[in-house]
Amino acid sequence: MSKFDSLVLHDRVYTVSELTEIIKLEIESSFPFVWVEGEISNFRRHLSGHLYFTLKDERAQLKAVMFRAEARQVAFEIKDGLKVICRGRLTVYEPRGEYQIVVEVMEPKGKGALQLAFEQLKEKLRAEGLFDPQHKKKLPLLPKKIGLVTSPRGAAIVDILRILERRFARLHILIYPVRVQGDGAAEEIVEGIEYLNRQPDIDVIIVGRGGGSIEDLWAFNEEKVARAIFHSSIPLISAVGHEVDFTTADFVADVRASTPSAAAELVIEKEEAIVERLSSLEKSLFKCLELGLQRRWNEVHRLAENRVFQGFRLWLRHQTQRIDDLEERAREAIRSQIRQVAQNRLKVALLLEKLRSEIKRDFQERKGLWEKLASKLHALSPLNILERGYTLCWMDGNHLVQSIDEVNEKDELVVSFWRGEFQCLVTEVDKFRPIESRIYKEKK
């Protein structure tokens, strides 16, 4: 006889509730936990946060419910037609007399949950236009201040700072430290991006971390991070993981760097390359000026040879001479500007050196004043006076005796020396004896 047979007596008439309860007990005791594979259909999300759907295959279907607490743990989007594997408990929903599975864990069939969630979010953001090139902002040619959102203890920040120092040492870098994985990491990254966007002088932002598994990099796949990057008014570089790692942050960012080190190389050229480019532009400018002036000189010369302008030959020669003069003045003006830039740089260096000297001199003066005041303070210190042999008298524990009028016979006093003290009982008080008489007596 089965357990079910022992519960049901064949010669008894049961109510629907009684029979349903017996069936419920039998199912729940026989199937405490099961794994079920099927396709989702009739999916709906209740206002309470609970999920209701049906698992089906070619020949049968099974009602399913996933309560809010467990539903929050599902990383991917649940929708009709998705094939999944569920772990849960079989039970009977008594009001409708239906057996169902209460799902506690759900995984997509054939693909990891995080990978599926990544692909779903990527398609969602792509459809909204967050990846469109028209939204990408250009990086500044010569940024003065760079914002950095990353872990303060990771290898990424070390690589970025080392490369930036080597390429252009005079950059100002503002670091917003965040966690880059685990609970709360995505929220901190969003806060960092929004904080740097509120600063008025940030030219470009780098957001990233070193490599890792998809679980380690997941904070950069969060939708809130992608949207914070998209809404950044400052050009933003995503530098997450290694070259083979891709996150939604990479697709939304204005520029994707394959590694944090590559981001540091992208954000600014080497100082030597910038100087070389400026030098090349200077040469090109001179060349354009020469060509333009040469074309105009040729045009004037051609016109001067024309018979129509024979009467103006002398005047034209004066004009060509004037052009030569203007050309030389233009060259000299450009050279003067270049020399002025060099002189200004030298003046700045001299002023910095003078400022350092002034600060050092002021520091020495203040140090000497401090030592002088400290010496005076030491000379006026009560402890210094006590060290020369004087004492203090105390009455009633902490009252300092300042006059002989305060002392009476049989008073208990404490006499303090520079080191040590003793207690005494006053046996006699002479309020009129001058101290000179005692000093004179001691000397005799």
Secondary structure, 3 states (H helix, E strand, C coil): CCHHHHHCCCCCCCCHHHHHHHHHHHHHHHCCCEEEEEEEEEEEECCCCCEEEEEECCCCEEEEEECHHHHCCCCCCCCCCCEEEEEEEEEEECCCCEEEEEEEEEEECCCCHHHHHHHHHHHHHHHCCCCCHHHCCCCCCCCCEEEEEECCCCHHHHHHHHHHHHHCCCCEEEEEECCCCCCCHHHHHHHHHHHHHCCCCCCEEEEEECCCCCCCCHHHHCHHHHHHHHCCCCCEEEEECCCCCCCHHHHHCCEECCCHHHHHHHHCCCHHHHHHHHHHHHHHHHHHHHHHHHHHHHHHHHHHHCHHHHHHHHHHHHHHHHHHHHHHHHHHHHHHHHHHHHHHHHHHHHHHHHHHHHHHHHHHHHHHHHHHHHHHHHHCCHHHHHHCCCCEEEECCCEECCCHHHCCCCCEEEEECCCCEEEEECCCCCCCCCHHHHHHHHHC
